[in-house]
Amino acid sequence: MATDLTDPPDPFDLIVDAPFDSALSERYLVYAMSTITARSLPDVRDGLKPVHRRLLWAMRLLKLDPASGYKKCARVVGDVIGKYHPHGDQSVYDAMVRLAQTFALRYPLVDGQGNFGNIDGDNAAAYRYTEARLTQVAIDLMAGLDEDAVDYRPTYNGEDHEPELFPGAFPNLLANGAAGIAVGMATSIPPHNAAELLDAAILLIDQPQADDAAILAHVTGPDFPTGGIVVDSPAAIAESYATGRGGFRVRAKWQIEREKGGGWTAVVHEIPYGVQKGKLIEAIAALINDRKFPILADIRDESDAEIRIVLEPRSRTVDAQTLMDGLFRLSDLEVRVPLNLNVLDKDRTPRVMSLREALAAWVEHQFVVLQRRSQHRLDKIADRIELLDGYIIAYLNLDRVIAIIRAEDEPKPVLIAEFALTDRQAEAILNMRLRSLRKLEEMELRRERDKLDKEKAELEALLASPGKQRTRLKRDLAKVRERYGPETLLGKRRTLIEEAGPAREIPLEAMIEREPITVILSQRGWIRAMKGHADLASTEPMKFREGDGPRFAFHAQTTEKLVLASESGRFYTLGADKLPGGRGFGEPVRAMVDLDGDGDIVAFVRAGAADMRLLVAATDGRGFVVRMADLIAETRKGKQVVTPRAGGKLKLVRVIDPADDYVAAIGDNRKLVVFPLTEMAELSRGQGVQLQRYRDGGLSDARTFRFAEGLSWTMGGESARTRTEADMSAWRAARGAAGRMPPNGFPRDNRFG
């Protein structure tokens, strides 16, 4: 059976045998380059991505200039996706919305009418409800499109054409910034002040070799549409701009408003760039509800056209700067805006530029635009002069021209031959109106001819002289600067540049509401915290399980940390605010920290100042002085501080009074020794030094005291009297001595009480 030649080819004949990895890499590379060069990265010359460029181009063709009426955004989006950008309508509309948002763009390119979203984070209305037109900024950015200033290329279907970039003398890349994520690279450019950029550009025209420092004399830092304060140091800002990578710390602007009676509130009237006000307020309200920032009582949104966020402190005694520092750390009232000046250069190659390089590339582009526009105007002048010369010849030989036209069936070749005219000149003469054949018209033609000759000479001189080009470009940029100068509403700098250090570390007291509590730890290890400072001498309010009883009880505040020590020499840290309430019998302390084995709890104390000193000692009589900062543990597992020798256990932990100068130690053998505190080693971890020497038994108790005031101890019995031995000279010896029997009346349990 013969094969039908009209049958489609077998798809299996089109299969290409190739390694999978190379085929995949080749196709992915094509996709990556398309994403980088035709979607995500802006061009350094006009600062636009293709979707933005096509949006503005379509609006220009629809004649949506600032003086005309608005048109539905649906019409614009339809033209864009139908003629230039064959992608999703929603993505195109989202790009258009951003170009119109005054809180997103420093210099909006689209003038929107209707709901285009707000700084709270609400979305824009659908494109069938909104209208738009171009702003003057967009007109400035596109100035020169009709003067052959840039190249054009066919659209995706070849039915039309579009500009490859925009020529206008507005520094859009840095003035409005850009953000985008491509394959393997990204860009993030914050907005800047256009007047400062133009001043720096004029400097580069005069001094092409100007360094980064000279540029930063004009461009002091970003200028965000939402204001705020850049708090980085000049050195950090200079480093970011010099490398093209870095970031800027941006804080909200706020002020104190005083109230009658001495109260006050903090009012935020500018928030950092890119922060949605609604989410910011929700996050701060959550801090209040979760009691994570107790010094803040309330937050209110009193914004209208202007932002006004009212922060009410817990009390008038709260320090305002502490309140704001806490919010700078815990909320988006301070953010970091990244800088990654990754753009496409004039060869469409992606690279990271410094601020100076980006400005220099834009200035170079402006020189090219100036030359192309000047050459275009020269070509137009040459065309017009050609026609004017033909008209003047016709006027000088008017009777003969009329005779030729009346007598000849084909007058055009006769005119060309007799008067040495070009084809265009002859055609123009034949198309002249009869009413133009008057003397006054001849005079107008000669005046126009002289004017064009003069302009032609100026343009030729301009193209031939780099110096004249620099002068002309500076003049053109100065005119643009007048529209965006600091004295104008749009051009006035909105973001302050004020160096400030990082927000201060938030004190614990600011994070936890300070309340008095009574901490109770039972003999069996059940812990709780009763509200208020209960009477420690009375056991009536302290109820325990059957067979259990009090072990440690002391007053504290919820803002304090508590230190627990076990026999193994490991220390644990508890937050007083995290303790279970006083109702019931509490909870096992082992559920809060990982107490090792069956080791008993030796000590439970309040963590005082970081430099507070404590005496720690083991049963074998070895010990040392340690600072409180070395005892604080960050995890449930605690911190090993004392490492007793084999068979030994941590015996005691005593707080050292700053005025104490001697140590008293007594052993199980009922011998007492007294020696200077200076003979004790101060360590952060270890076994320490020998306090007292024993033949049998070990250490029973030790404490520090003031030698001049004598040694005191608590007597037994219900009276709980204190007895003092004023002169301890008889027991004074070198550290590590065996000691001698204690004074008469010393407790039989060999403890100081």
C-alpha positions, 0 to 999 in steps of 0.5 A: 500500500502506498504511503500518503504524502500528506500524512503528518510525520511520525513524532518518533522520527523527531526524537533526538538522542542526547544526554538528559543532563546536557539537554536539561541544562541547555533549556534551563539556561535559556529560561534563566537568561530570558528571566534575567534579561526580559523579566526581572532585572531593570535596565540601568539606562531607564530603570524599567523592566519590560512590563513597565516599559510596555505599560507606559508605551501603551498608555502613550499610544492611547494619548493618556498624557497628564492633560487628557482624561482618564481611561479604564485600566482594563483598556490599558491592560488589554492593549498591553497583553494583546499587542506587547506583553503576552502574559497574565492580565492580573500580573500586568495590572498588578505592575500598573497598580504599583506604578500608581501607588504613592507609598510604593513609588517615590515618583509615581509614573501612573496617575490613578483614579479609583481604589489603587490600594493603600498603605494598610495592605488592602488590594486595589479594585479590579481593573474594570473599576479603576482609571489611569493616565500618565504623570509628568514624570512618565512624560519626562522619562519618554521624552525623545521617543519621536526623535529617534533617540532609541532603537525600536524592535518588533513586538512578539507577533511582528505586527507592531513595534516597541522601544527597546528602552526610554530615553528621557532625562529622568534618573528613574532607576535610582529615583524610583528604585527596583526589586526583582528575583531572577534565576540565580540573582536578584535586584533590590534598589531603594528609591532616592531623591531625584534632585540629588541624583541630577546634581550628582549627574551634573557633577559627573558631566563636569568631572567624569573621574569623580570618586564615590565620596564626591557623589555622596556629597550630593546623594546622602542616602535613600529617600523613601516615599513613606519618609522615615529615618535612615539611622546608619553611619555615613561610613556604612552608607558609603560602603554600601554604595561603593560595593553596590551591596548592603542595606539601610536601617530605616526607623519610623518617625515619632514624637511625644505628645504631652497630656494634662496631668503629666501623662504622654503618648508616643505618636508615629507619623511615618513608618518604614518603607515597604511596611504595611500599616495594618499588619504592623498594628496587628503585630504590636497589638499581639505583643500587648495581648501576649504580655510580651511588652508590658510597658506598652498599654495600648495602640490606636490607629488614628490615621486619615490621609496622614499616618497617626499611630498612637502608642500609650505607655503603661504608666507615665513613669515609663521612659519613652526611648526605652519604649520605642527601642523595645518596639524597634527591636520587636516590631517593624517600626525598624526594618532593614531595606536591602541594597543590591544594585544588580542591573542590566548594562548597555550590553544587556549583561547583568552585573552589580554596579556601585552608585557611581557606576550606575549614575555614570552609565545613565549619564553616558546614555544621556549623551547618546540620546542627545547625539541621536536627537541632534542627528535626527533634527539635522536630518529633518532640517536637511529634508525641509531645506531641500523642499524650501530650496525647491519652493524658492526656485519655483518662486524665482521662475514662477511664470515658467513653472506655471507654463510647464504645468499648463503645457505638459502632460507630465510636467514633473520630469520637465521641471526636474530637467529644466531647474535641476530639481530633485524628485521630492522638490518637483513633487512638492512644487506640483502639490503647492496650493494656488493661494501660496503663490504670493510675494509674502510667501516667498519672504516667509520661505527665505526667513525660514531657510535662514533660521534653519541654516542657523539651527543646522550650524548650531547642531553640527557644532554641537555634534562636533564638540564634546564640550558643547554636548556637556554644556547642553546636557547640563542645561537640559538636566537643570531644567528637569531638576527645576521640576523636582527640586527640593523646594517643590512638593514632589521633590522635597526630601522625605527621609532623614539621614540621622546616625543612631546606634542599634536599639538598646537591649530591652531590659527584662523589666520592660518585657515582664510586668514587675510584681512581688511574689513569694517563691516556695520550694518544698522538700520534695521539690515542688515549686510555686510563686504566691502573689505578694510578699507573704510573711515568711515567719508564718507557715499558715498560708504555705500548704504542702502535700502530706509528708512534704514541707518547706525547704526554701522560701523567699521574696522576689519580683517577677522580673528576676531570675532564680538560681538553683544548685544541685549536689552535682555542682550543676546550676540551673536558672529559672525565670520568676515569671515562669513559675506556677501560681500559688494555688494548689501545691505547685509543680515539680521543679524537675519539670522545669529544669533537667535536674540530674539523677536523684541529686538533692537541691543544695541552694535556691537563691535570687540572681542579683547583679552580674558582678555579685560574688558567691562562695561555693564549696564541696563536702571535701572542703574545696571551694572558690568564689564565683560571680553570678554572671557565671552561674546563669544558664541559658538552657534547661540542662543548666551549667556545670560550675563546681566539679567535686572530686570523686565521692564529693558533692556540692555542700553550700552556696553562700552570697558574699556581702561586699563588705565581708573580708574573712571566711569561716569554715567548720568541719564535721569534726567540729573544728573551726578555721578563719582566714582572709577572703583574699586567699580564696580563688575566684573562678568561673568553673572548677574544684577550687582550693582547700578551705580546711584540712580534715583527718576524718569527715568533711566540710559542715558549713562555711560563710563570709563575715567582717572580721572587725565585727566578729562572727555571729551565729543563730542559737537554737530554740524558739527564741532564735537568738543570735550570738556574736564572738567579737574576737576571732583572733584565736581561730585565725589561720592560713587557708587549709589549716585544721582549725580548733574547737569553736567558741562556747555556745556554738550550735551542736549541728556545726552550722552557722544558721 
